[in-house]
Amino acid sequence: MDEQGFPQIDGLDTAVGLQNVVGNADLYRKILLRFRDSSLDFGVKFRSAQADEDPNAALREAHTLKGLAATLGANTVQVAAQRLEAACREGAAEQEVNQLLGNVVSALLPVITALDALG
């Protein structure tokens, strides 16, 4: 538990997340659970966005995940998503994008697993 009574969660800097919600632990918990639910299938969503007619759809998926992760204190996820977003923006080769997507999914897995214990 941290000083505000919030449990320590693997992959999260809860102090940062709580600071971003002005110390409201109930709100933070709700946002974390929504993040968990919406991020479970990030790889599928990203692949679908890659196939979308909109050439920026995949970039937006990575950007959204990066922003949410930053807000919640999921630093490893944030960095991985930031790299994926940059690769999308720069038109990186498919092999590089695939590797970076794998890194994002790998970074998400322990966070999602840890968040399962919250509810």
C-alpha positions in Angstrom: 0.0 0.0 0.0 1.2 3.5 -0.7 0.7 6.4 1.7 -2.8 7.0 0.4 -3.8 3.4 1.0 -3.7 2.4 -2.7 -2.2 -1.0 -3.4 1.0 -1.3 -5.2 0.4 -2.5 -8.8 3.1 -4.1 -10.9 3.9 -1.9 -13.9 2.3 1.3 -12.4 3.6 4.3 -10.6 0.5 4.7 -8.5 1.8 8.0 -7.0 1.9 9.5 -10.5 -1.6 8.2 -11.3 -3.1 9.3 -8.1 -1.5 12.8 -8.5 -3.1 13.0 -12.0 -6.5 12.4 -10.4 -5.9 14.8 -7.5 -5.5 11.9 -5.0 -9.0 10.5 -5.7 -8.3 6.8 -5.2 -11.9 5.7 -6.2 -11.6 7.6 -9.5 -8.2 6.2 -10.1 -9.4 2.7 -9.6 -12.3 3.2 -12.0 -10.0 4.6 -14.7 -7.6 1.7 -14.2 -10.3 -0.8 -14.6 -11.5 0.9 -17.8 -7.9 1.0 -19.0 -7.6 -2.7 -18.3 -10.8 -3.5 -20.2 -10.0 -1.3 -23.2 -6.4 -2.5 -23.5 -7.0 -6.2 -23.3 -7.2 -6.5 -27.0 -4.8 -3.7 -28.0 -3.0 -5.8 -30.5 -6.2 -6.7 -32.3 -7.4 -3.1 -32.3 -4.0 -1.9 -33.7 -4.0 -4.5 -36.4 -7.6 -3.6 -37.4 -6.5 0.1 -37.5 -3.6 -0.8 -39.7 -6.1 -2.3 -42.2 -8.4 0.8 -42.0 -8.7 3.1 -45.0 -7.6 5.9 -42.7 -3.8 5.9 -42.9 -3.6 7.5 -39.4 -5.8 5.1 -37.6 -3.0 2.9 -36.3 -1.0 6.0 -35.2 -4.1 7.2 -33.2 -4.4 3.9 -31.5 -0.8 4.0 -30.3 -1.1 7.7 -29.4 -4.3 7.1 -27.3 -2.6 4.2 -25.4 0.5 6.3 -24.8 -1.6 9.2 -23.3 -3.7 6.9 -21.1 -0.6 5.1 -19.9 1.1 8.3 -19.0 -1.9 9.6 -17.1 -2.2 6.3 -15.1 1.6 6.0 -14.4 2.1 3.0 -16.6 5.5 4.1 -17.6 6.7 1.0 -19.4 3.5 0.9 -21.5 3.8 4.6 -22.2 7.4 4.3 -23.5 6.5 1.2 -25.7 3.4 3.0 -27.1 5.4 6.1 -27.7 8.0 4.1 -29.8 5.2 2.5 -31.7 3.5 5.8 -32.4 6.8 7.3 -33.7 7.3 4.3 -36.0 3.8 4.8 -37.4 4.4 8.5 -37.9 7.7 7.9 -39.6 6.3 5.2 -41.9 8.6 2.5 -40.5 8.9 -0.9 -42.1 6.3 -3.5 -41.3 8.8 -5.7 -39.5 9.8 -2.8 -37.2 6.2 -1.9 -36.5 5.4 -5.6 -35.7 8.3 -5.7 -33.2 7.2 -2.5 -31.5 3.6 -3.8 -31.3 4.9 -6.9 -29.7 6.8 -4.7 -27.2 3.6 -2.8 -26.4 1.6 -6.0 -25.9 4.4 -7.4 -23.7 4.4 -4.3 -21.6 0.6 -4.3 -21.2 0.4 -7.9 -20.1 1.7 -7.6 -16.5 -0.2 -4.4 -16.0 -3.5 -6.0 -17.1 -2.8 -9.1 -15.0 -2.1 -6.9 -11.9 -5.2 -4.9 -12.6 -7.3 -8.0 -12.6 -6.8 -8.2 -8.9 -8.4 -4.8 -8.5 -11.8 -5.9 -9.6 
